[in-house]
Every structure is written in C-alpha cells, then in structure tokens.
Amino acid sequence: MRIDAVNRVSQLYQANSTKKVAKKTSTEKYDSVQISQTGKDYQVAKAAVAAVPDVRTDLVNDIKSRMKNGTYEVSMEMLADKLLAGEI
C-alpha cells in the first residue's frame, strides 16, 4: 500500500468525525406578529359585512305583497336604462 493513500484515507475519516456543539445559553427568543392598523380595520369591516344578510327581506316581502295585490308596476324607461347600463 502506498503511504499517500493512507494519508488520504485518514483525512477522510477526520472530515467525517463529529464535532460537539456548544449548548445554547438561556437567551431564547420568541417570534412575534404585529398586525397593522389597516389590517385591523379590514377585520372590522369584514365582520360588519358578514353580519349583514345577503337578501334584504323587507324589500323582497314588500315587492311580493305588491305583486300579489296587483299594485306592483315597473317603469319601462327605468328598465331600459338599467339594461343599457348593464346593471341587469
């Protein structure tokens, strides 16, 4: 066996040896999160919108009762304007 080969093998074993890690001191740090004022305002607005019902039942019931009585009338001009504006 050649001597230089033995040196290389011993270098490999030294490279793979484990080193002891020093213990951490007791200065532990904790992560923290701060929410901006805009984020807080967004949460309040989202909660307010979620509390409002999707359907305005008072208006729906009023229109239903007028349709049942035969007193509900639709203005053709207003309907045409909304159709042209793309609202319907």
DSSP file with accessible surface (Angstrom, degrees, kcal/mol):
  #  RESIDUE AA STRUCTURE BP1 BP2  ACC     N-H-->O    O-->H-N    N-H-->O    O-->H-N    TCO  KAPPA ALPHA  PHI   PSI    X-CA   Y-CA   Z-CA
    1    1 A M              0   0  196      0, 0.0     2,-0.2     0, 0.0     3,-0.0   0.000 360.0 360.0 360.0 144.1    0.0    0.0    0.0
    2    2 A R     >  -     0   0  159      1,-0.1     4,-1.3     2,-0.0     3,-0.2  -0.522 360.0-133.1 -83.9 150.0    1.2    3.4   -0.8
    3    3 A I  H  > S+     0   0  135      1,-0.2     4,-2.1    -2,-0.2     5,-0.2   0.899 104.7  56.5 -71.4 -37.7    1.8    5.9    2.0
    4    4 A D  H  > S+     0   0   65      1,-0.2     4,-1.9     2,-0.2    -1,-0.2   0.860 103.9  54.6 -65.7 -30.2    0.0    8.8    0.3
    5    5 A A  H  > S+     0   0   34      2,-0.2     4,-2.1     1,-0.2    -1,-0.2   0.900 106.1  52.1 -68.4 -36.4   -3.1    6.6    0.0
    6    6 A V  H  X S+     0   0   68     -4,-1.3     4,-2.4     1,-0.2     5,-0.2   0.916 108.0  51.9 -66.4 -39.6   -3.1    6.0    3.8
    7    7 A N  H  X S+     0   0   86     -4,-2.1     4,-1.9     1,-0.2    -1,-0.2   0.906 109.3  49.8 -63.0 -40.6   -2.9    9.7    4.4
    8    8 A R  H  X S+     0   0  152     -4,-1.9     4,-1.9     2,-0.2    -1,-0.2   0.904 110.2  50.0 -65.4 -41.4   -5.9   10.3    2.1
    9    9 A V  H  X S+     0   0   71     -4,-2.1     4,-2.0     1,-0.2    -2,-0.2   0.929 110.6  49.3 -64.6 -41.6   -7.9    7.7    3.9
   10   10 A S  H  X S+     0   0   46     -4,-2.4     4,-1.9     1,-0.2    -1,-0.2   0.874 108.2  54.4 -68.0 -33.0   -7.1    9.1    7.3
   11   11 A Q  H  X S+     0   0  122     -4,-1.9     4,-2.1    -5,-0.2    -1,-0.2   0.891 105.9  53.1 -66.2 -37.6   -8.1   12.6    6.1
   12   12 A L  H  X S+     0   0  112     -4,-1.9     4,-1.5     1,-0.2    -2,-0.2   0.922 108.9  48.8 -62.2 -43.5  -11.5   11.2    5.0
   13   13 A Y  H  < S+     0   0  170     -4,-2.0     4,-0.4     1,-0.2    -1,-0.2   0.885 110.9  50.5 -66.6 -33.9  -12.1    9.8    8.5
   14   14 A Q  H >< S+     0   0  135     -4,-1.9     3,-0.8     1,-0.2    -1,-0.2   0.879 107.4  53.7 -71.2 -35.0  -11.1   13.1   10.1
   15   15 A A  H 3< S+     0   0   79     -4,-2.1    -1,-0.2     1,-0.2    -2,-0.2   0.835 110.0  48.3 -67.9 -30.5  -13.5   15.0    7.8
   16   16 A N  T 3< S+     0   0  130     -4,-1.5    -1,-0.2    -5,-0.2    -2,-0.2   0.460  84.8 115.2 -90.4  -1.1  -16.4   12.8    8.8
   17   17 A S    <   -     0   0   70     -3,-0.8     2,-0.2    -4,-0.4    -3,-0.0  -0.406  68.6-116.8 -70.3 148.6  -15.8   13.0   12.6
   18   18 A T        -     0   0  136     -2,-0.1     2,-0.4     1,-0.0    -1,-0.1  -0.574  21.1-146.4 -87.2 148.4  -18.5   14.7   14.6
   19   19 A K        -     0   0  185     -2,-0.2     2,-0.2     0, 0.0    -1,-0.0  -0.887  21.0-113.4-112.3 145.1  -17.9   17.8   16.5
   20   20 A K        -     0   0  212     -2,-0.4     2,-0.4     1,-0.0     0, 0.0  -0.547  27.3-135.6 -78.2 140.9  -19.6   18.7   19.7
   21   21 A V        -     0   0  136     -2,-0.2     2,-0.1     1,-0.0     3,-0.1  -0.809  19.7-117.6 -98.8 135.6  -22.0   21.6   19.6
   22   22 A A        -     0   0   89     -2,-0.4     2,-0.1     1,-0.1    -1,-0.0  -0.403  35.7-105.2 -70.1 144.5  -21.9   24.1   22.4
   23   23 A K        -     0   0  200     -2,-0.1     2,-0.2     1,-0.1    -1,-0.1  -0.406  35.0-112.2 -68.7 146.6  -25.0   24.4   24.5
   24   24 A K        -     0   0  200     -2,-0.1    -1,-0.1     1,-0.1     2,-0.1  -0.513  28.5-121.1 -75.9 145.6  -27.2   27.3   23.9
   25   25 A T        -     0   0  102     -2,-0.2     2,-0.2     2,-0.1    -1,-0.1  -0.313  34.3 -96.8 -78.1 172.7  -27.5   29.9   26.6
   26   26 A S  S    S+     0   0  115      1,-0.2     2,-1.2    -2,-0.1    -1,-0.1   0.094  89.1 114.0 -83.2  26.4  -30.9   30.6   28.1
   27   27 A T        +     0   0  104     -2,-0.2     2,-0.2     2,-0.0    -1,-0.2  -0.543  46.2 173.9 -94.8  68.1  -31.4   33.7   25.9
   28   28 A E        -     0   0  137     -2,-1.2     2,-0.4    -4,-0.1    -2,-0.1  -0.553  17.1-152.0 -77.1 140.8  -34.3   32.2   24.0
   29   29 A K        -     0   0  194     -2,-0.2     2,-0.4     0, 0.0    -2,-0.0  -0.891   4.4-149.4-113.8 145.2  -36.1   34.5   21.6
   30   30 A Y        -     0   0  186     -2,-0.4     2,-0.2     1,-0.0     0, 0.0  -0.859  18.0-116.1-114.2 147.4  -39.7   34.2   20.6
   31   31 A D        -     0   0  169     -2,-0.4     2,-0.3     2,-0.0    -1,-0.0  -0.484  33.1-169.1 -75.2 150.1  -41.4   35.1   17.3
   32   32 A S        -     0   0  101     -2,-0.2     2,-0.4     2,-0.0     0, 0.0  -0.979  11.9-150.8-141.2 154.2  -44.0   37.8   17.4
   33   33 A V        -     0   0  131     -2,-0.3     2,-0.5     2,-0.0    -2,-0.0  -0.984   5.8-164.9-125.9 136.5  -46.5   39.1   14.9
   34   34 A Q        -     0   0  180     -2,-0.4     2,-0.5     0, 0.0    -2,-0.0  -0.988  11.0-147.8-122.8 128.7  -47.9   42.7   14.7
   35   35 A I        -     0   0   87     -2,-0.5    -2,-0.0     1,-0.1     5,-0.0  -0.815  21.0-126.0 -96.4 131.1  -51.0   43.5   12.7
   36   36 A S     >  -     0   0   73     -2,-0.5     4,-2.1     1,-0.1     5,-0.2  -0.187  23.1-109.1 -70.1 165.9  -51.1   46.9   11.1
   37   37 A Q  H  > S+     0   0  118      1,-0.2     4,-2.7     2,-0.2     5,-0.2   0.884 121.1  55.8 -64.4 -35.4  -53.9   49.3   11.7
   38   38 A T  H  > S+     0   0  108      1,-0.2     4,-2.3     2,-0.2    -1,-0.2   0.910 107.1  49.9 -62.9 -40.9  -55.1   48.7    8.1
   39   39 A G  H  > S+     0   0   22      2,-0.2     4,-2.0     1,-0.2    -2,-0.2   0.899 110.9  48.8 -63.6 -40.0  -55.3   45.0    8.8
   40   40 A K  H  X S+     0   0  102     -4,-2.1     4,-2.0     2,-0.2    -2,-0.2   0.913 111.1  49.9 -66.5 -41.2  -57.3   45.7   12.0
   41   41 A D  H  X S+     0   0   88     -4,-2.7     4,-2.6     1,-0.2    -2,-0.2   0.892 108.9  53.3 -63.1 -39.0  -59.7   48.0   10.1
   42   42 A Y  H  X S+     0   0  151     -4,-2.3     4,-2.7     1,-0.2    -1,-0.2   0.913 107.5  50.8 -62.1 -42.4  -60.1   45.3    7.4
   43   43 A Q  H  X S+     0   0  112     -4,-2.0     4,-2.1     2,-0.2    -2,-0.2   0.908 111.2  48.1 -62.9 -40.5  -61.0   42.7   10.0
   44   44 A V  H  X S+     0   0  103     -4,-2.0     4,-2.2     2,-0.2    -2,-0.2   0.930 113.4  47.2 -65.7 -44.6  -63.6   45.0   11.5
   45   45 A A  H  X S+     0   0   55     -4,-2.6     4,-2.4     1,-0.2     5,-0.2   0.909 111.2  51.5 -64.5 -40.0  -65.1   45.8    8.0
   46   46 A K  H  X S+     0   0  131     -4,-2.7     4,-2.2     1,-0.2    -1,-0.2   0.909 110.1  49.1 -64.4 -39.6  -65.2   42.1    7.1
   47   47 A A  H  X S+     0   0   64     -4,-2.1     4,-1.3    -5,-0.2    -1,-0.2   0.896 110.7  50.9 -67.0 -37.5  -67.0   41.3   10.3
   48   48 A A  H  X S+     0   0   56     -4,-2.2     4,-0.7     1,-0.2    -2,-0.2   0.909 111.5  46.8 -67.0 -40.5  -69.5   44.1    9.7
   49   49 A V  H >< S+     0   0  109     -4,-2.4     3,-0.7     1,-0.2    -1,-0.2   0.888 109.4  54.6 -68.2 -37.3  -70.2   42.8    6.1
   50   50 A A  H 3< S+     0   0   83     -4,-2.2    -1,-0.2     1,-0.2    -2,-0.2   0.810 103.8  56.5 -66.9 -26.1  -70.6   39.3    7.3
   51   51 A A  H 3< S+     0   0   82     -4,-1.3    -1,-0.2    -5,-0.1    -2,-0.2   0.725  90.5  85.7 -78.6 -19.7  -73.2   40.3    9.8
   52   52 A V  S << S-     0   0   94     -4,-0.7     2,-0.0    -3,-0.7    -4,-0.0  -0.654  86.1-117.5 -84.2 133.0  -75.4   41.9    7.1
   53   53 A P        -     0   0   93      0, 0.0    -1,-0.1     0, 0.0    -2,-0.1  -0.319  12.5-129.6 -68.5 153.0  -77.8   39.4    5.4
   54   54 A D  S    S+     0   0  169      1,-0.1     2,-0.5    -4,-0.1    -2,-0.0   0.812  93.6  50.5 -70.7 -32.4  -77.4   38.8    1.6
   55   55 A V  S    S-     0   0   84      4,-0.0     2,-1.5     3,-0.0     3,-0.1  -0.924  78.5-136.8-113.3 131.5  -81.0   39.4    0.9
   56   56 A R    >>  -     0   0  161     -2,-0.5     4,-2.1     1,-0.2     3,-0.5  -0.684  24.4-174.5 -85.3  90.8  -83.0   42.4    2.1
   57   57 A T  H 3> S+     0   0   91     -2,-1.5     4,-2.8     1,-0.2     5,-0.2   0.789  75.9  61.9 -63.3 -29.2  -86.1   40.5    3.1
   58   58 A D  H 3> S+     0   0  108      2,-0.2     4,-1.8     1,-0.2    -1,-0.2   0.933 109.6  41.1 -65.1 -40.9  -88.0   43.7    4.0
   59   59 A L  H <> S+     0   0   72     -3,-0.5     4,-2.4     2,-0.2     5,-0.2   0.903 115.0  51.3 -71.4 -39.1  -87.8   44.9    0.3
   60   60 A V  H  X S+     0   0   55     -4,-2.1     4,-2.6     1,-0.2    -2,-0.2   0.930 111.0  47.6 -63.8 -44.2  -88.5   41.4   -1.1
   61   61 A N  H  X S+     0   0   94     -4,-2.8     4,-2.4     2,-0.2    -1,-0.2   0.888 110.6  52.7 -65.0 -37.3  -91.6   41.0    1.1
   62   62 A D  H  X S+     0   0   74     -4,-1.8     4,-2.2    -5,-0.2    -2,-0.2   0.939 111.9  44.7 -63.6 -45.6  -92.8   44.4    0.1
   63   63 A I  H  X S+     0   0   55     -4,-2.4     4,-2.5     1,-0.2     5,-0.2   0.912 112.3  52.9 -66.6 -40.3  -92.5   43.6   -3.7
   64   64 A K  H  X S+     0   0  131     -4,-2.6     4,-2.3     1,-0.2    -1,-0.2   0.923 110.2  47.2 -60.7 -44.3  -94.0   40.2   -3.2
   65   65 A S  H  X S+     0   0   51     -4,-2.4     4,-2.1     1,-0.2    -1,-0.2   0.895 112.3  49.3 -67.4 -38.9  -97.1   41.7   -1.5
   66   66 A R  H  X>S+     0   0   90     -4,-2.2     5,-2.1     2,-0.2     6,-1.2   0.877 111.4  50.0 -67.4 -35.2  -97.5   44.4   -4.2
   67   67 A M  H  <5S+     0   0  120     -4,-2.5     3,-0.3     4,-0.2    -2,-0.2   0.907 110.7  49.8 -66.5 -39.6  -97.2   41.7   -6.9
   68   68 A K  H  <5S+     0   0  183     -4,-2.3    -2,-0.2     1,-0.2    -1,-0.2   0.889 113.9  44.9 -66.0 -37.7  -99.8   39.6   -5.1
   69   69 A N  H  <5S-     0   0  119     -4,-2.1    -1,-0.2    -5,-0.2    -2,-0.2   0.617 111.7-120.2 -80.1 -15.8 -102.2   42.6   -4.8
   70   70 A G  T  <5S+     0   0   63     -4,-1.0    -3,-0.2    -3,-0.3    -4,-0.1   0.644  84.8 110.8  85.1  15.2 -101.6   43.7   -8.4
   71   71 A T      < +     0   0   82     -5,-2.1     2,-0.5    -6,-0.2    -4,-0.2   0.400  42.2 108.6-102.6   3.1 -100.2   47.1   -7.5
   72   72 A Y        +     0   0   89     -6,-1.2     2,-0.4    -9,-0.1    -9,-0.0  -0.687  45.6 178.7 -84.7 122.7  -96.6   46.5   -8.5
   73   73 A E        -     0   0  170     -2,-0.5     2,-0.5     2,-0.0    -2,-0.0  -0.974  18.1-149.4-126.8 142.9  -95.6   48.4  -11.6
   74   74 A V        -     0   0   73     -2,-0.4     2,-0.5     4,-0.0     3,-0.1  -0.931  18.7-129.0-112.1 129.6  -92.3   48.6  -13.4
   75   75 A S     >  -     0   0   48     -2,-0.5     4,-2.2     1,-0.2     5,-0.2  -0.644  11.9-152.2 -76.4 121.7  -91.3   51.7  -15.3
   76   76 A M  H  > S+     0   0  126     -2,-0.5     4,-2.6     1,-0.2     5,-0.2   0.847  94.6  55.3 -65.4 -33.0  -90.2   50.7  -18.8
   77   77 A E  H  > S+     0   0  133      2,-0.2     4,-2.5     1,-0.2    -1,-0.2   0.931 109.2  46.2 -65.6 -43.7  -87.9   53.6  -19.1
   78   78 A M  H  > S+     0   0  116      2,-0.2     4,-2.3     1,-0.2    -2,-0.2   0.913 113.1  50.4 -65.5 -38.8  -86.0   52.7  -15.9
   79   79 A L  H  X S+     0   0   64     -4,-2.2     4,-2.3     2,-0.2    -2,-0.2   0.934 111.7  47.4 -64.0 -44.6  -85.9   49.0  -17.0
   80   80 A A  H  X S+     0   0   45     -4,-2.6     4,-2.5     1,-0.2     5,-0.2   0.906 111.2  51.7 -64.3 -41.9  -84.4   50.1  -20.4
   81   81 A D  H  X S+     0   0  105     -4,-2.5     4,-2.1     1,-0.2    -1,-0.2   0.925 111.5  46.6 -61.6 -41.8  -81.9   52.4  -18.8
   82   82 A K  H  X>S+     0   0   91     -4,-2.3     5,-2.1     2,-0.2     6,-0.8   0.882 111.4  51.9 -70.1 -35.2  -80.7   49.6  -16.5
   83   83 A L  H ><5S+     0   0  100     -4,-2.3     3,-0.7     1,-0.2    -2,-0.2   0.926 112.2  45.5 -64.8 -43.2  -80.5   47.1  -19.3
   84   84 A L  H 3<5S+     0   0  152     -4,-2.5    -2,-0.2     1,-0.2    -1,-0.2   0.850 111.0  53.0 -69.0 -32.0  -78.4   49.5  -21.4
   85   85 A A  H 3<5S-     0   0   68     -4,-2.1    -1,-0.2    -5,-0.2    -2,-0.2   0.613 112.7-120.0 -78.4 -10.6  -76.1   50.3  -18.4
   86   86 A G  T <<5S+     0   0   58     -4,-0.7    -3,-0.2    -3,-0.7    -2,-0.1   0.683  76.9 125.9  81.2  17.9  -75.5   46.6  -17.9
   87   87 A E      <       0   0  136     -5,-2.1    -4,-0.2    -6,-0.2    -5,-0.1   0.658 360.0 360.0 -81.8 -17.0  -76.9   46.5  -14.4
   88   88 A I              0   0  125     -6,-0.8    -2,-0.1    -9,-0.1    -1,-0.0  -0.905 360.0 360.0-114.6 360.0  -79.4   43.7  -15.2
